[in-house]
C-alpha cells in the first residue's frame, strides 16, 4: 500500500464530504426550495472550509519556508565558522613550519661551521705530525750517512 500524504487526505476528505452531503440532500424528502437552500448552505460551507484549509496550508508553507531559510542561514554560518577555524589552523601550521625550517637551516649552518673548525684543527694536527715525522726521518737519514 502506498504512503498517503496530508494533502491527498485533505482533498479526499473535502471531495468525499461534498459528495456525501450532496447525496444526502438529494435523497432527503424535501421540497425543491428547501433542497436548493440546503445545497447552497452546504456549498457555502464547503467553500468556507476549503478557504480555511487553503489559508492554513499557505501559512504552514510560509512557516516551513521561513524555517528552511533560517536553518539554511544557520548552516551557512556554521560552515563559514568551521572554514575560518580550519583556515586559521592551516595558517598557523604553515607559519610554524616556516619557523621550524628557518631554525633548522640556522642549526645546520652552525653545525657546518663547527665541523669546519674541527676539520681545520684536525688538518693542522696532521700537518704538524707530518712535519715532525719528516724531521725525524731527516735526522735518521743524517745519522745513517755518518
JOWO-V815850 format. One line per field, one symbol per residue. phi: phi as a letter, one per 20 degrees, with the letter a starting at -180 (. if undefined). Layout:
BEGIN
phi: ???
END
This chain:
BEGIN
phi: .eeeefgfffffffffffffffffffefecffffffffffffffffffffffffffffffgfffffffffffffffffffffffffffffffffffffffffffffffffffffffffffffffffffffffffffffffffffff
END
